Structure formats: structure tokens, C-alpha cells
């Protein structure tokens, strides 16, 4: 077996494809180097600036590569292990935007809550790298490494307030369940490897499409697929694998929760979509029923459980479970329109959820997020309340917000694929969920109670900028979604075999 | 009786199940970490067994990646456990009950 190594040839590397990852990791290393080598204490805005710049540079490079891919087609590098296509660049753009917004929000939050800014920003960049690798991986093992880079970064970020009991508990729960789900994901990969003889998505696709049998029973592939679904369902917080979500969302620092709910969820769906839409389209009759079951359960759990919460962070955690349900409805279709609607949903949700957690980070001083704190917010800080209203209405799916178009698009894709039952469940869940969303809005606007020991609500210009950007995106894509729809339709995943 | 590759597949599955069960029922955070390792090593054994079956070296290279990832994961996990035990010595997973999930 070792004889194979005598004709070893290093795979060629296309550095442009790796540029987004290298910029992010480079930014993280720069932050760590600067803060550990500097004799004097470096002000916290320096690491925020570096992380923001890294996110911006990634965004610019990704847009440049996007037009390159649209003109010259997709390609791959590292012996076909890492791909460059519209799909991976879509998630690179989404991650870069998520990083920029999170650094902006984390800056003011970090100085108020005495959270170590360099570590926060460096870990954010590492986690974002993992998210991009997950979306770009053309090999299951590379995808696993991306998943772990993302998860390990997030475990530490969730534990940034380790002095607090709640944060300890959240971090430990997240770590144990995260490691548990990663092991499931990895075991799924091992079984798929056993069934198809390779971890490369290109090879898996041809092996399953041509039904090339390697003397292994087909059940091996099905069990492997099921384990991969379980592993990723944990990461995206789909019911019945969502237990950790409310606790971790509540205990983690609010900017981290925003990042977790947006980028980490999107990366999980990127992995699901790439594995099942691209590598295993031949098995659609096997995996579609699993996803439809997950989707229906997730929609119901997300909508019903959210109503019973009194803590705004837990409400949004269950609402985030519900949103995973809508994306799963889109995944179940298995069609090109379903894929486009899933991407549309993830993109618009990213802005709404990061925006809402920005507001939560402003109001949740001293780690309290009871809905009572939001009473009369409209009187005290009308602009903040207005922004929160836009995010909440957007998540509820009210017309003239991007959330409405996203839900409409998903349900339309389900109806086109004749999944009427799921479309009905999705609509009912939207109505039930609206009750919880409207409760938050009513609390902010109707009552006028001054919270007793509330310190004055200080909105730094960085948080203000993030709020403005997220509100603008939510409203703009609610009125003119055509450009984004064109963008997600062009974000097609393609497998290019390595040369 | 001849020991074939499928024996190792079964052993890998058993290790994975033992690790998974232990993770769910044991309350000591350190033992829970060891259970995660057991699960990952069960998967490693599965990879190596398949690799032997196919005479394909890629399955064995995977193991190295998994080892590195597992080491990184344990470093973070131990860090968390140490930080928690420093604040509440003798803590078990049952003591982490402020949040209701």
C-alpha cells in the first residue's frame, strides 16, 4: 500500500480560490501577533478594525471571484478537494458580511461587558474561515475540518463570559452536544466512504448515479446519509436536535449568538445542500422524506415553543429553530428553485437575526433579557425600537420586508414541487409564530413603563452603523428582491473534478 | 475463525455506541470528554477497516486529520472543564442547571 507513495505528486494550488480563507486566517494571526508581541496594551478598536478589514477584503475578493466564475465557469483546486463555484462564493459573501456586522456589534458590547476584544475577533475570523471551507469543500473530510474549525471557534466564543454561571453552562452544553454531533457527522462520512469507496463528492456522485456497487449493501449508504443528517441537524438546530439552542443562545454573549444563528446556521445548510443536492441527487427518494419529517417537526416546535418563553433571547432562539424549518422545507424540494429559495432565506435571515441580536446586546446589560425590559422602549429610544420592529416584523414575514419574500419564495418552491402538506404547515407555523413576534412589538410600543434601574441606553456609532445596514437590507430586499433573486439563482453548486 | 475486516467494523460501531451512551449517561465532565474520544476513535477504526477492504490509502490519511481535530477539540473541552471546576469544585453535569432547556 505504501508503494503508492513512490509516485507522489503534490497537487497544484490555485491561490485565488484560497484567497478568502487566507485573508481571514491572516487577519486572525495578525490580531494574535499584535496583541501578544506588543509591550503596551493595544486599544480594543485595533483588533475590531483588523477583523472588519479582513471581512471587507474577503467580501471584495469574493465579489471579484464571483464575476470571474460567472464568466469562466467553476473550478477546483487541491486535487479537487476545494471548489470555487457560485454556491461557495455566495456563502463566502454571506460569511464576510456576517463577520463585518458582528465585529461592529461586538466592539461596543466588548468594552461594556469587559470581553477580551482580540480573542473575540481572532476566534470570529477562525470560525468564519471554517464556515467558508464548509461551503466550498468538495470532499467530505475537508467539509468536516471546516465544520470543526467553525465549531471549535464557537465553543470558545460562547464561553467568553466564563465568570458567569450561565455562560459556563451554555458553553459546556454547546461543547458536549457539538462534539457529539460532530462524531455523528464523521461516522456518517465513514459509512458513506465504506459504501462508495471515496470521500470525494465528485466520486460519490458518480458512484451513486451509476449505481456502481463495491460489494457493500446499499443500506450502508443510507445509514451514512442519516448520520450525516443527524450531525448537521444538530448544528442548524433542527428539531428534534434543537435542545441546546435556547440554553446556548441565552448564555452566550449576544453578538456571538447573532453570529451563531446566522453564519453557523448558514454554513450547516451549505454543507447539507452541497452533500445532498450535488453529491447524492440520485438518492433523492431516500433523503427527501427524512428532510420533510425534520422540516415539519422543526416548524411546529419552533413556533409553539417560542410562544411559551418570557426571555427575549430564548424567544429568538426558538424562532431561529423555526426558521431552520423553513429552510428545510426548501431543502426537501430538491429542485433548483428550492435551492435558490433556501439561499434567499438564509441571506435575508442573516441580516434580520444579527440586527435583532444587536438590539438585544444593547438592552441586555448584566445579562438580563426578560421581555419586561422592552416595555416602553419606543418612548425611550424610538430609533432602536423602530429597528427592532423591522427585524421582528421581518422574521414574522410581514409584507414589505425581506422576510416576507423569503417565506413566500420557500412556500412557492414547495407548492411547485407539489409538497402541499408542508406548504400548509409552513403557513400555519408562520401564523402561530406571528403571535410571539407581535408580543415583542406590542411590548415595545404600547406600554410606557420606565424600567427602574435601567442605565441610559448608549448606542455607539459602530452598533448604530450595523443597525442601519441591517435595517436597510431588510427593507430594500423587501421592496426590490429581484437583484437578490438573480444572485441566488446564479449561485449554483457545481462539482469540478480535480486535475 | 478468521478475523476479517468486518470484525473491525463491528468493533468500531461498538466503540462509537459505547462512547455515545457514556456521553449521555455519565455526569462527570472529564469522563464525558473521554467518551467523545471513544466515539471519534470508533470512527477512526471504521475508516481504517474500510481502507483495508478497498486497499485505498485515503481512508488511513483521514485518520490523521481526525486525530488533529480531536486533539484540538479536547484542548478546548479541557479548558472549559478546568474553568468550570475552578469556580465550582466537584461540579458534575447536574450542577449546570441554571438554564432550563
Boltz contact constraints between the chains, C-beta under 6 A:
constraints:
  - contact:
      token1: [A, 1]
      token2: [B, 57]
      max_distance: 6.0
  - contact:
      token1: [A, 4]
      token2: [B, 57]
      max_distance: 6.0
  - contact:
      token1: [A, 141]
      token2: [B, 62]
      max_distance: 6.0
  - contact:
      token1: [A, 141]
      token2: [B, 65]
      max_distance: 6.0
  - contact:
      token1: [A, 148]
      token2: [B, 69]
      max_distance: 6.0
  - contact:
      token1: [A, 152]
      token2: [B, 72]
      max_distance: 6.0
  - contact:
      token1: [A, 152]
      token2: [B, 76]
      max_distance: 6.0
  - contact:
      token1: [A, 155]
      token2: [B, 76]
      max_distance: 6.0
  - contact:
      token1: [A, 156]
      token2: [B, 76]
      max_distance: 6.0
  - contact:
      token1: [A, 159]
      token2: [B, 80]
      max_distance: 6.0
  - contact:
      token1: [A, 162]
      token2: [B, 83]
      max_distance: 6.0
  - contact:
      token1: [A, 165]
      token2: [B, 98]
      max_distance: 6.0
  - contact:
      token1: [A, 166]
      token2: [B, 98]
      max_distance: 6.0
  - contact:
      token1: [A, 168]
      token2: [B, 84]
      max_distance: 6.0
  - contact:
      token1: [A, 169]
      token2: [B, 96]
      max_distance: 6.0
  - contact:
      token1: [A, 169]
      token2: [B, 98]
      max_distance: 6.0
  - contact:
      token1: [A, 169]
      token2: [B, 99]
      max_distance: 6.0
  - contact:
      token1: [A, 171]
      token2: [B, 80]
      max_distance: 6.0
  - contact:
      token1: [A, 172]
      token2: [B, 80]
      max_distance: 6.0
  - contact:
      token1: [A, 172]
      token2: [B, 96]
      max_distance: 6.0
  - contact:
      token1: [A, 175]
      token2: [B, 77]
      max_distance: 6.0
  - contact:
      token1: [A, 175]
      token2: [B, 80]
      max_distance: 6.0
  - contact:
      token1: [A, 176]
      token2: [B, 32]
      max_distance: 6.0
  - contact:
      token1: [A, 179]
      token2: [B, 36]
      max_distance: 6.0
  - contact:
      token1: [A, 179]
      token2: [B, 73]
      max_distance: 6.0
  - contact:
      token1: [A, 180]
      token2: [B, 23]
      max_distance: 6.0
  - contact:
      token1: [A, 183]
      token2: [B, 39]
      max_distance: 6.0
  - contact:
      token1: [A, 183]
      token2: [B, 40]
      max_distance: 6.0
  - contact:
      token1: [A, 186]
      token2: [B, 43]
      max_distance: 6.0
  - contact:
      token1: [A, 187]
      token2: [B, 16]
      max_distance: 6.0
  - contact:
      token1: [A, 187]
      token2: [B, 43]
      max_distance: 6.0
  - contact:
      token1: [A, 190]
      token2: [B, 43]
      max_distance: 6.0
  - contact:
      token1: [A, 190]
      token2: [B, 46]
      max_distance: 6.0
  - contact:
      token1: [A, 190]
      token2: [B, 47]
      max_distance: 6.0
  - contact:
      token1: [A, 193]
      token2: [B, 50]
      max_distance: 6.0
  - contact:
      token1: [A, 194]
      token2: [B, 50]
      max_distance: 6.0
  - contact:
      token1: [A, 197]
      token2: [B, 54]
      max_distance: 6.0
  - contact:
      token1: [A, 243]
      token2: [B, 101]
      max_distance: 6.0
  - contact:
      token1: [A, 246]
      token2: [B, 101]
      max_distance: 6.0
  - contact:
      token1: [A, 247]
      token2: [B, 99]
      max_distance: 6.0
  - contact:
      token1: [A, 247]
      token2: [B, 101]
      max_distance: 6.0
  - contact:
      token1: [A, 250]
      token2: [B, 99]
      max_distance: 6.0
